[in-house]
Amino acid sequence: MDKHPAVLLMAYGSPNSLDEVGEYLRQVRGGRLPAAEEVERLKDRYRQVGGQTPLLKITLAQAKALEERLRSERLGSRVYVGMKHWHPFIEDVVEKIVSDGAPSIIGLALAPHYSKLSIGGYSDSVKRGVARTGRSVPFTMVESWHDQQSLISALSRRVLNGLQNFDEPSRTVVLFTAHSLPKKFVREDDPYWRQLQETSHLVAGESGIKSWDFAFQSAGHPIESWMGPSIREKITELSGKGFRELLVCPVGFVSDHLEILYDLDIDARGYAWSLGVRLERTVSLNDDPEFINAISSKLKPLLLRDYNRLSSESSFLYANALANL
Protein backbone atom coordinates (compact mmCIF):
# COMPACT_ATOMS: atom_id res chain seq x y z
CA MET A 1 0.00 0.00 0.00
CA ASP A 2 1.20 3.52 -0.82
CA LYS A 3 2.07 5.16 2.50
CA HIS A 4 2.13 8.68 1.04
CA PRO A 5 -0.90 10.87 1.85
CA ALA A 6 -2.74 12.43 -1.09
CA VAL A 7 -2.86 16.22 -1.40
CA LEU A 8 -6.05 17.83 -2.66
CA LEU A 9 -5.80 21.41 -3.91
CA MET A 10 -9.21 23.08 -4.11
CA ALA A 11 -10.49 26.18 -5.86
CA TYR A 12 -13.90 27.78 -6.34
CA GLY A 13 -14.52 26.66 -9.91
CA SER A 14 -15.39 28.48 -13.12
CA PRO A 15 -17.48 27.58 -16.20
CA ASN A 16 -15.61 26.63 -19.36
CA SER A 17 -18.00 28.38 -21.75
CA LEU A 18 -20.89 30.84 -21.78
CA ASP A 19 -23.31 27.91 -22.27
CA GLU A 20 -22.29 26.58 -18.84
CA VAL A 21 -22.86 29.82 -16.93
CA GLY A 22 -26.50 29.11 -16.02
CA GLU A 23 -25.76 25.67 -14.55
CA TYR A 24 -22.66 27.00 -12.84
CA LEU A 25 -24.69 29.73 -11.16
CA ARG A 26 -27.23 27.11 -10.04
CA GLN A 27 -24.38 25.19 -8.41
CA VAL A 28 -23.17 28.35 -6.66
CA ARG A 29 -26.71 29.00 -5.44
CA GLY A 30 -26.87 25.56 -3.83
CA GLY A 31 -29.21 24.10 -6.46
CA ARG A 32 -31.59 27.05 -6.61
CA LEU A 33 -32.45 28.10 -10.15
CA PRO A 34 -31.10 31.61 -10.80
CA ALA A 35 -33.22 34.30 -12.40
CA ALA A 36 -32.67 34.86 -16.12
CA GLU A 37 -31.30 38.35 -15.51
CA GLU A 38 -28.74 36.95 -13.04
CA VAL A 39 -27.50 34.51 -15.65
CA GLU A 40 -27.28 37.21 -18.33
CA ARG A 41 -25.45 39.56 -15.99
CA LEU A 42 -22.85 36.90 -15.22
CA LYS A 43 -22.59 35.88 -18.87
CA ASP A 44 -21.82 39.47 -19.79
CA ARG A 45 -18.96 39.55 -17.32
CA TYR A 46 -17.52 36.36 -18.74
CA ARG A 47 -17.88 37.77 -22.26
CA GLN A 48 -15.80 40.75 -21.24
CA VAL A 49 -12.93 38.51 -20.10
CA GLY A 50 -13.00 36.32 -23.20
CA GLY A 51 -15.81 33.84 -22.45
CA GLN A 52 -14.03 31.93 -19.68
CA THR A 53 -11.28 32.33 -17.12
CA PRO A 54 -7.99 30.39 -16.85
CA LEU A 55 -8.75 29.24 -13.27
CA LEU A 56 -8.74 25.48 -13.94
CA LYS A 57 -5.65 25.69 -16.15
CA ILE A 58 -3.80 27.66 -13.48
CA THR A 59 -4.89 25.33 -10.67
CA LEU A 60 -3.67 22.30 -12.63
CA ALA A 61 -0.34 24.07 -13.16
CA GLN A 62 -0.13 24.80 -9.42
CA ALA A 63 -0.82 21.14 -8.65
CA LYS A 64 1.87 19.96 -11.09
CA ALA A 65 4.42 22.39 -9.66
CA LEU A 66 3.54 21.38 -6.09
CA GLU A 67 3.82 17.66 -6.88
CA GLU A 68 7.26 18.24 -8.40
CA ARG A 69 8.31 20.25 -5.35
CA LEU A 70 7.14 17.52 -2.96
CA ARG A 71 8.91 14.89 -5.04
CA SER A 72 12.14 16.89 -4.90
CA GLU A 73 11.80 16.90 -1.10
CA ARG A 74 11.25 13.11 -1.13
CA LEU A 75 7.69 13.42 0.15
CA GLY A 76 6.24 11.67 -2.89
CA SER A 77 2.56 12.61 -2.50
CA ARG A 78 0.26 12.81 -5.51
CA VAL A 79 -1.51 16.14 -5.88
CA TYR A 80 -5.11 16.23 -7.09
CA VAL A 81 -7.34 19.17 -8.09
CA GLY A 82 -10.99 19.61 -7.10
CA MET A 83 -13.42 22.49 -7.63
CA LYS A 84 -16.13 23.57 -5.22
CA HIS A 85 -18.74 24.63 -7.78
CA TRP A 86 -17.70 23.14 -11.12
CA HIS A 87 -15.95 20.23 -12.76
CA PRO A 88 -13.95 18.43 -11.54
CA PHE A 89 -16.12 18.56 -8.40
CA ILE A 90 -14.35 17.96 -5.10
CA GLU A 91 -16.61 15.05 -4.16
CA ASP A 92 -15.84 13.24 -7.43
CA VAL A 93 -12.10 13.79 -7.06
CA VAL A 94 -12.17 12.46 -3.51
CA GLU A 95 -13.74 9.24 -4.79
CA LYS A 96 -10.87 9.00 -7.30
CA ILE A 97 -8.30 9.56 -4.55
CA VAL A 98 -9.78 6.78 -2.43
CA SER A 99 -10.01 4.39 -5.38
CA ASP A 100 -6.34 5.10 -6.12
CA GLY A 101 -5.54 3.73 -2.68
CA ALA A 102 -4.43 6.85 -0.86
CA PRO A 103 -4.17 6.09 2.89
CA SER A 104 -5.10 9.65 3.92
CA ILE A 105 -6.03 13.01 2.42
CA ILE A 106 -4.70 16.46 3.22
CA GLY A 107 -6.82 19.25 1.75
CA LEU A 108 -5.80 22.82 1.04
CA ALA A 109 -8.11 25.46 -0.42
CA LEU A 110 -6.36 28.01 -2.61
CA ALA A 111 -7.52 30.82 -0.35
CA PRO A 112 -5.07 31.68 2.46
CA HIS A 113 -7.56 33.07 5.01
CA TYR A 114 -10.00 31.06 7.10
CA SER A 115 -13.71 31.63 7.38
CA LYS A 116 -16.16 28.92 8.32
CA LEU A 117 -18.34 29.97 5.38
CA SER A 118 -15.59 29.62 2.78
CA ILE A 119 -12.93 27.17 4.00
CA GLY A 120 -15.49 25.25 6.03
CA GLY A 121 -17.43 24.68 2.80
CA TYR A 122 -14.41 23.10 1.12
CA SER A 123 -13.89 20.81 4.09
CA ASP A 124 -17.54 19.74 4.02
CA SER A 125 -17.24 18.84 0.32
CA VAL A 126 -14.30 16.54 1.05
CA LYS A 127 -16.17 14.86 3.88
CA ARG A 128 -19.15 14.24 1.59
CA GLY A 129 -16.82 12.68 -0.96
CA VAL A 130 -15.26 10.38 1.64
CA ALA A 131 -18.73 9.40 2.90
CA ARG A 132 -19.71 8.39 -0.64
CA THR A 133 -16.93 5.81 -0.72
CA GLY A 134 -18.04 4.08 2.47
CA ARG A 135 -14.38 3.98 3.52
CA SER A 136 -12.76 5.39 6.63
CA VAL A 137 -10.00 7.53 5.15
CA PRO A 138 -8.35 10.07 7.50
CA PHE A 139 -8.73 13.65 6.31
CA THR A 140 -6.94 16.81 7.47
CA MET A 141 -7.92 20.28 6.27
CA VAL A 142 -5.37 23.09 6.21
CA GLU A 143 -7.50 25.90 7.62
CA SER A 144 -5.27 28.89 6.90
CA TRP A 145 -1.81 29.79 5.69
CA HIS A 146 -2.12 33.57 5.56
CA ASP A 147 1.20 34.25 7.30
CA GLN A 148 3.50 31.81 5.50
CA GLN A 149 6.76 33.64 4.88
CA SER A 150 7.03 32.64 1.22
CA LEU A 151 3.51 33.95 0.62
CA ILE A 152 4.32 37.28 2.28
CA SER A 153 7.57 37.56 0.32
CA ALA A 154 5.88 36.80 -3.01
CA LEU A 155 3.16 39.39 -2.36
CA SER A 156 5.68 41.99 -1.16
CA ARG A 157 7.77 41.54 -4.28
CA ARG A 158 4.69 42.08 -6.42
CA VAL A 159 3.81 45.26 -4.53
CA LEU A 160 7.29 46.68 -5.05
CA ASN A 161 7.26 45.74 -8.74
CA GLY A 162 3.78 47.19 -9.17
CA LEU A 163 4.75 50.51 -7.61
CA GLN A 164 7.50 50.95 -10.20
CA ASN A 165 4.81 51.33 -12.88
CA PHE A 166 3.67 54.62 -11.36
CA ASP A 167 5.23 58.03 -11.94
CA GLU A 168 5.37 58.76 -8.20
CA PRO A 169 5.52 55.44 -6.25
CA SER A 170 5.93 57.26 -2.93
CA ARG A 171 2.55 58.96 -3.43
CA THR A 172 0.72 55.83 -4.54
CA VAL A 173 -1.66 54.13 -2.11
CA VAL A 174 -1.58 50.32 -1.93
CA LEU A 175 -5.07 48.93 -1.47
CA PHE A 176 -5.22 45.35 -0.21
CA THR A 177 -8.43 43.47 -1.08
CA ALA A 178 -10.21 40.18 -0.43
CA HIS A 179 -13.58 38.64 -1.25
CA SER A 180 -16.45 40.02 0.81
CA LEU A 181 -18.76 37.64 2.66
CA PRO A 182 -22.42 37.99 3.75
CA LYS A 183 -22.43 39.47 7.24
CA LYS A 184 -25.14 37.13 8.54
CA PHE A 185 -22.94 34.09 7.91
CA VAL A 186 -19.79 35.45 9.57
CA ARG A 187 -19.73 35.04 13.34
CA GLU A 188 -18.04 37.55 15.62
CA ASP A 189 -15.28 35.05 16.48
CA ASP A 190 -14.61 34.19 12.83
CA PRO A 191 -10.89 34.93 12.15
CA TYR A 192 -11.37 36.05 8.52
CA TRP A 193 -11.07 39.80 9.10
CA ARG A 194 -8.19 39.44 11.58
CA GLN A 195 -6.19 37.19 9.28
CA LEU A 196 -6.69 39.55 6.33
CA GLN A 197 -5.38 42.41 8.43
CA GLU A 198 -2.40 40.32 9.54
CA THR A 199 -1.46 39.51 5.94
CA SER A 200 -1.83 43.14 4.90
CA HIS A 201 0.34 44.36 7.77
CA LEU A 202 3.01 41.74 7.03
CA VAL A 203 3.15 42.58 3.33
CA ALA A 204 3.20 46.32 4.01
CA GLY A 205 5.99 45.85 6.53
CA GLU A 206 8.18 43.69 4.30
CA SER A 207 7.71 45.94 1.27
CA GLY A 208 8.30 49.07 3.36
CA ILE A 209 5.19 50.93 2.23
CA LYS A 210 3.60 53.60 4.42
CA SER A 211 0.39 54.49 2.53
CA TRP A 212 -1.94 51.50 2.41
CA ASP A 213 -5.54 50.59 3.14
CA PHE A 214 -7.92 47.64 2.89
CA ALA A 215 -11.25 46.99 1.15
CA PHE A 216 -13.53 44.10 0.30
CA GLN A 217 -14.44 43.32 -3.29
CA SER A 218 -16.80 41.07 -5.27
CA ALA A 219 -19.76 41.46 -2.88
CA GLY A 220 -23.22 40.24 -3.86
CA HIS A 221 -26.51 42.09 -3.56
CA PRO A 222 -27.68 43.95 -1.60
CA ILE A 223 -24.16 45.19 -0.96
CA GLU A 224 -25.15 46.60 2.46
CA SER A 225 -25.57 43.05 3.78
CA TRP A 226 -21.99 42.11 2.88
CA MET A 227 -18.74 42.86 4.72
CA GLY A 228 -17.26 46.26 3.96
CA PRO A 229 -15.92 48.74 3.17
CA SER A 230 -16.38 47.90 -0.49
CA ILE A 231 -13.67 48.67 -2.99
CA ARG A 232 -15.82 51.37 -4.63
CA GLU A 233 -16.39 53.04 -1.26
CA LYS A 234 -12.68 52.99 -0.55
CA ILE A 235 -11.76 54.33 -4.01
CA THR A 236 -14.25 57.16 -3.47
CA GLU A 237 -12.81 57.92 -0.03
CA LEU A 238 -9.20 57.94 -1.23
CA SER A 239 -10.11 60.04 -4.25
CA GLY A 240 -11.77 62.56 -1.93
CA LYS A 241 -8.52 62.78 0.01
CA GLY A 242 -6.67 63.74 -3.15
CA PHE A 243 -5.02 60.44 -4.04
CA ARG A 244 -4.80 59.87 -7.79
CA GLU A 245 -2.83 56.62 -8.02
CA LEU A 246 -3.86 53.28 -6.47
CA LEU A 247 -2.17 49.90 -6.61
CA VAL A 248 -4.52 47.06 -5.70
CA CYS A 249 -2.96 43.95 -4.14
CA PRO A 250 -5.68 41.25 -3.85
CA VAL A 251 -4.23 39.33 -0.89
CA GLY A 252 -7.34 37.15 -0.65
CA PHE A 253 -6.84 35.69 -4.14
CA VAL A 254 -4.01 33.61 -5.57
CA SER A 255 -5.07 33.05 -9.20
CA ASP A 256 -6.43 34.93 -12.19
CA HIS A 257 -10.19 34.39 -12.42
CA LEU A 258 -13.37 36.48 -12.69
CA GLU A 259 -12.86 38.34 -9.41
CA ILE A 260 -9.50 39.53 -10.74
CA LEU A 261 -10.01 39.82 -14.49
CA TYR A 262 -13.44 41.49 -14.30
CA ASP A 263 -14.03 42.84 -10.78
CA LEU A 264 -10.63 44.54 -10.59
CA ASP A 265 -9.28 44.92 -14.12
CA ILE A 266 -12.56 46.13 -15.62
CA ASP A 267 -15.08 47.23 -12.99
CA ALA A 268 -12.83 48.74 -10.28
CA ARG A 269 -10.43 50.24 -12.80
CA GLY A 270 -13.29 51.80 -14.77
CA TYR A 271 -14.86 53.24 -11.63
CA ALA A 272 -11.54 54.70 -10.50
CA TRP A 273 -10.97 56.23 -13.93
CA SER A 274 -14.40 57.92 -13.71
CA LEU A 275 -13.11 59.71 -10.59
CA GLY A 276 -9.83 60.69 -12.22
CA VAL A 277 -7.88 57.98 -10.39
CA ARG A 278 -5.40 55.61 -12.01
CA LEU A 279 -5.82 52.08 -10.66
CA GLU A 280 -3.48 49.18 -11.38
CA ARG A 281 -3.10 45.82 -9.67
CA THR A 282 -0.30 43.47 -8.72
CA VAL A 283 0.42 40.39 -10.83
CA SER A 284 -1.38 37.29 -9.54
CA LEU A 285 0.59 34.56 -7.77
CA ASN A 286 -0.62 31.74 -10.04
CA ASP A 287 2.18 29.09 -10.18
CA ASP A 288 5.05 31.33 -9.07
CA PRO A 289 7.73 29.06 -7.45
CA GLU A 290 7.80 31.22 -4.32
CA PHE A 291 4.05 30.77 -3.95
CA ILE A 292 4.35 27.01 -4.49
CA ASN A 293 6.98 27.01 -1.74
CA ALA A 294 4.48 28.65 0.62
CA ILE A 295 2.01 25.82 0.05
CA SER A 296 4.71 23.17 0.31
CA SER A 297 6.00 24.61 3.59
CA LYS A 298 2.50 24.47 5.08
CA LEU A 299 1.88 20.92 3.92
CA LYS A 300 5.23 19.37 4.77
CA PRO A 301 4.73 18.76 8.53
CA LEU A 302 1.28 17.28 7.90
CA LEU A 303 2.59 14.99 5.16
CA LEU A 304 5.45 13.80 7.36
CA ARG A 305 3.06 13.23 10.25
CA ASP A 306 0.75 11.02 8.20
CA TYR A 307 3.61 9.22 6.45
CA ASN A 308 5.34 8.38 9.73
CA ARG A 309 2.09 7.23 11.31
CA LEU A 310 1.26 4.98 8.38
CA SER A 311 4.81 3.59 8.28
CA SER A 312 4.62 2.75 11.97
CA GLU A 313 1.27 1.03 11.52
CA SER A 314 2.62 -1.00 8.60
CA SER A 315 5.68 -2.05 10.61
CA PHE A 316 3.48 -3.09 13.53
CA LEU A 317 1.24 -5.18 11.27
CA TYR A 318 4.26 -6.79 9.61
CA ALA A 319 5.80 -7.67 12.98
CA ASN A 320 2.51 -9.23 14.13
CA ALA A 321 2.28 -11.27 10.94
CA LEU A 322 5.80 -12.65 11.47
CA ALA A 323 5.01 -13.50 15.08
CA ASN A 324 1.99 -15.56 13.99
CA LEU A 325 3.92 -17.62 11.44
TIDRENVEX-451233 format. One record per residue (C-alpha): chain; residue number from 1; y, z, x; residue in one letter. Coordinates in steps of 0.25 Angstrom, whole numbers, plus 5000, padded with zeros to 4 digits. Example, Ala and Ser with C-alpha at 12.3 -4.5 7.8 and 13.67 -1.06 7.14 Angstrom:
c,k,py,pz,px,r
A,1,4982,5031,5049,A
A,2,4996,5029,5055,S
END
This chain:
c,k,py,pz,px,r
A,1,5000,5000,5000,M
A,2,5014,4997,5005,D
A,3,5021,5010,5008,K
A,4,5035,5004,5009,H
A,5,5043,5007,4996,P
A,6,5050,4996,4989,A
A,7,5065,4994,4989,V
A,8,5071,4989,4976,L
A,9,5086,4984,4977,L
A,10,5092,4984,4963,M
A,11,5105,4977,4958,A
A,12,5111,4975,4944,Y
A,13,5107,4960,4942,G
A,14,5114,4948,4938,S
A,15,5110,4935,4930,P
A,16,5107,4923,4938,N
A,17,5114,4913,4928,S
A,18,5123,4913,4916,L
A,19,5112,4911,4907,D
A,20,5106,4925,4911,E
A,21,5119,4932,4909,V
A,22,5116,4936,4894,G
A,23,5103,4942,4897,E
A,24,5108,4949,4909,Y
A,25,5119,4955,4901,L
A,26,5108,4960,4891,R
A,27,5101,4966,4902,Q
A,28,5113,4973,4907,V
A,29,5116,4978,4893,R
A,30,5102,4985,4893,G
A,31,5096,4974,4883,G
A,32,5108,4974,4874,R
A,33,5112,4959,4870,L
A,34,5126,4957,4876,P
A,35,5137,4950,4867,A
A,36,5139,4936,4869,A
A,37,5153,4938,4875,E
A,38,5148,4948,4885,E
A,39,5138,4937,4890,V
A,40,5149,4927,4891,E
A,41,5158,4936,4898,R
A,42,5148,4939,4909,L
A,43,5144,4925,4910,K
A,44,5158,4921,4913,D
A,45,5158,4931,4924,R
A,46,5145,4925,4930,Y
A,47,5151,4911,4928,R
A,48,5163,4915,4937,Q
A,49,5154,4920,4948,V
A,50,5145,4907,4948,G
A,51,5135,4910,4937,G
A,52,5128,4921,4944,Q
A,53,5129,4932,4955,T
A,54,5122,4933,4968,P
A,55,5117,4947,4965,L
A,56,5102,4944,4965,L
A,57,5103,4935,4977,K
A,58,5111,4946,4985,I
A,59,5101,4957,4980,T
A,60,5089,4949,4985,L
A,61,5096,4947,4999,A
A,62,5099,4962,4999,Q
A,63,5085,4965,4997,A
A,64,5080,4956,5007,K
A,65,5090,4961,5018,A
A,66,5086,4976,5014,L
A,67,5071,4972,5015,E
A,68,5073,4966,5029,E
A,69,5081,4979,5033,R
A,70,5070,4988,5029,L
A,71,5060,4980,5036,R
A,72,5068,4980,5049,S
A,73,5068,4996,5047,E
A,74,5052,4995,5045,R
A,75,5054,5001,5031,L
A,76,5047,4988,5025,G
A,77,5050,4990,5010,S
A,78,5051,4978,5001,R
A,79,5065,4976,4994,V
A,80,5065,4972,4980,Y
A,81,5077,4968,4971,V
A,82,5078,4972,4956,G
A,83,5090,4969,4946,M
A,84,5094,4979,4935,K
A,85,5099,4969,4925,H
A,86,5093,4956,4929,W
A,87,5081,4949,4936,H
A,88,5074,4954,4944,P
A,89,5074,4966,4936,F
A,90,5072,4980,4943,I
A,91,5060,4983,4934,E
A,92,5053,4970,4937,D
A,93,5055,4972,4952,V
A,94,5050,4986,4951,V
A,95,5037,4981,4945,E
A,96,5036,4971,4957,K
A,97,5038,4982,4967,I
A,98,5027,4990,4961,V
A,99,5018,4978,4960,S
A,100,5020,4976,4975,D
A,101,5015,4989,4978,G
A,102,5027,4997,4982,A
A,103,5024,5012,4983,P
A,104,5039,5016,4980,S
A,105,5052,5010,4976,I
A,106,5066,5013,4981,I
A,107,5077,5007,4973,G
A,108,5091,5004,4977,L
A,109,5102,4998,4968,A
A,110,5112,4990,4975,L
A,111,5123,4999,4970,A
A,112,5127,5010,4980,P
A,113,5132,5020,4970,H
A,114,5124,5028,4960,Y
A,115,5127,5030,4945,S
A,116,5116,5033,4935,K
A,117,5120,5022,4927,L
A,118,5118,5011,4938,S
A,119,5109,5016,4948,I
A,120,5101,5024,4938,G
A,121,5099,5011,4930,G
A,122,5092,5004,4942,Y
A,123,5083,5016,4944,S
A,124,5079,5016,4930,D
A,125,5075,5001,4931,S
A,126,5066,5004,4943,V
A,127,5059,5016,4935,K
A,128,5057,5006,4923,R
A,129,5051,4996,4933,G
A,130,5042,5007,4939,V
A,131,5038,5012,4925,A
A,132,5034,4997,4921,R
A,133,5023,4997,4932,T
A,134,5016,5010,4928,G
A,135,5016,5014,4942,R
A,136,5022,5027,4949,S
A,137,5030,5021,4960,V
A,138,5040,5030,4967,P
A,139,5055,5025,4965,F
A,140,5067,5030,4972,T
A,141,5081,5025,4968,M
A,142,5092,5025,4979,V
A,143,5104,5030,4970,E
A,144,5116,5028,4979,S
A,145,5119,5023,4993,W
A,146,5134,5022,4992,H
A,147,5137,5029,5005,D
A,148,5127,5022,5014,Q
A,149,5135,5020,5027,Q
A,150,5131,5005,5028,S
A,151,5136,5002,5014,L
A,152,5149,5009,5017,I
A,153,5150,5001,5030,S
A,154,5147,4988,5024,A
A,155,5158,4991,5013,L
A,156,5168,4995,5023,S
A,157,5166,4983,5031,R
A,158,5168,4974,5019,R
A,159,5181,4982,5015,V
A,160,5187,4980,5029,L
A,161,5183,4965,5029,N
A,162,5189,4963,5015,G
A,163,5202,4970,5019,L
A,164,5204,4959,5030,Q
A,165,5205,4948,5019,N
A,166,5218,4955,5015,F
A,167,5232,4952,5021,D
A,168,5235,4967,5021,E
A,169,5222,4975,5022,P
A,170,5229,4988,5024,S
A,171,5236,4986,5010,R
A,172,5223,4982,5003,T
A,173,5217,4992,4993,V
A,174,5201,4992,4994,V
A,175,5196,4994,4980,L
A,176,5181,4999,4979,F
A,177,5174,4996,4966,T
A,178,5161,4998,4959,A
A,179,5155,4995,4946,H
A,180,5160,5003,4934,S
A,181,5151,5011,4925,L
A,182,5152,5015,4910,P
A,183,5158,5029,4910,K
A,184,5149,5034,4899,K
A,185,5136,5032,4908,F
A,186,5142,5038,4921,V
A,187,5140,5053,4921,R
A,188,5150,5062,4928,E
A,189,5140,5066,4939,D
A,190,5137,5051,4942,D
A,191,5140,5049,4956,P
A,192,5144,5034,4955,Y
A,193,5159,5036,4956,W
A,194,5158,5046,4967,R
A,195,5149,5037,4975,Q
A,196,5158,5025,4973,L
A,197,5170,5034,4978,Q
A,198,5161,5038,4990,E
A,199,5158,5024,4994,T
A,200,5173,5020,4993,S
A,201,5177,5031,5001,H
A,202,5167,5028,5012,L
A,203,5170,5013,5013,V
A,204,5185,5016,5013,A
A,205,5183,5026,5024,G
A,206,5175,5017,5033,E
A,207,5184,5005,5031,S
A,208,5196,5013,5033,G
A,209,5204,5009,5021,I
A,210,5214,5018,5014,K
A,211,5218,5010,5002,S
A,212,5206,5010,4992,W
A,213,5202,5013,4978,D
A,214,5191,5012,4968,F
A,215,5188,5005,4955,A
A,216,5176,5001,4946,F
A,217,5173,4987,4942,Q
A,218,5164,4979,4933,S
A,219,5166,4988,4921,A
A,220,5161,4985,4907,G
A,221,5168,4986,4894,H
A,222,5176,4994,4889,P
A,223,5181,4996,4903,I
A,224,5186,5010,4899,E
A,225,5172,5015,4898,S
A,226,5168,5012,4912,W
A,227,5171,5019,4925,M
A,228,5185,5016,4931,G
A,229,5195,5013,4936,P
A,230,5192,4998,4934,S
A,231,5195,4988,4945,I
A,232,5205,4981,4937,R
A,233,5212,4995,4934,E
A,234,5212,4998,4949,K
A,235,5217,4984,4953,I
A,236,5229,4986,4943,T
A,237,5232,5000,4949,E
A,238,5232,4995,4963,L
A,239,5240,4983,4960,S
A,240,5250,4992,4953,G
A,241,5251,5000,4966,K
A,242,5255,4987,4973,G
A,243,5242,4984,4980,F
A,244,5239,4969,4981,R
A,245,5226,4968,4989,E
A,246,5213,4974,4985,L
A,247,5200,4974,4991,L
A,248,5188,4977,4982,V
A,249,5176,4983,4988,C
A,250,5165,4985,4977,P
A,251,5157,4996,4983,V
A,252,5149,4997,4971,G
A,253,5143,4983,4973,F
A,254,5134,4978,4984,V
A,255,5132,4963,4980,S
A,256,5140,4951,4974,D
A,257,5138,4950,4959,H
A,258,5146,4949,4947,L
A,259,5153,4962,4949,E
A,260,5158,4957,4962,I
A,261,5159,4942,4960,L
A,262,5166,4943,4946,Y
A,263,5171,4957,4944,D
A,264,5178,4958,4957,L
A,265,5180,4944,4963,D
A,266,5185,4938,4950,I
A,267,5189,4948,4940,D
A,268,5195,4959,4949,A
A,269,5201,4949,4958,R
A,270,5207,4941,4947,G
A,271,5213,4953,4941,Y
A,272,5219,4958,4954,A
A,273,5225,4944,4956,W
A,274,5232,4945,4942,S
A,275,5239,4958,4948,L
A,276,5243,4951,4961,G
A,277,5232,4958,4968,V
A,278,5222,4952,4978,R
A,279,5208,4957,4977,L
A,280,5197,4954,4986,E
A,281,5183,4961,4988,R
A,282,5174,4965,4999,T
A,283,5162,4957,5002,V
A,284,5149,4962,4994,S
A,285,5138,4969,5002,L
A,286,5127,4960,4998,N
A,287,5116,4959,5009,D
A,288,5125,4964,5020,D
A,289,5116,4970,5031,P
A,290,5125,4983,5031,E
A,291,5123,4984,5016,F
A,292,5108,4982,5017,I
A,293,5108,4993,5028,N
A,294,5115,5002,5018,A
A,295,5103,5000,5008,I
A,296,5093,5001,5019,S
A,297,5098,5014,5024,S
A,298,5098,5020,5010,K
A,299,5084,5016,5008,L
A,300,5077,5019,5021,K
A,301,5075,5034,5019,P
A,302,5069,5032,5005,L
A,303,5060,5021,5010,L
A,304,5055,5029,5022,L
A,305,5053,5041,5012,R
A,306,5044,5033,5003,D
A,307,5037,5026,5014,Y
A,308,5034,5039,5021,N
A,309,5029,5045,5008,R
A,310,5020,5034,5005,L
A,311,5014,5033,5019,S
A,312,5011,5048,5018,S
A,313,5004,5046,5005,E
A,314,4996,5034,5010,S
A,315,4992,5042,5023,S
A,316,4988,5054,5014,F
A,317,4979,5045,5005,L
A,318,4973,5038,5017,Y
A,319,4969,5052,5023,A
A,320,4963,5057,5010,N
A,321,4955,5044,5009,A
A,322,4949,5046,5023,L
A,323,4946,5060,5020,A
A,324,4938,5056,5008,N
A,325,4930,5046,5016,L
END
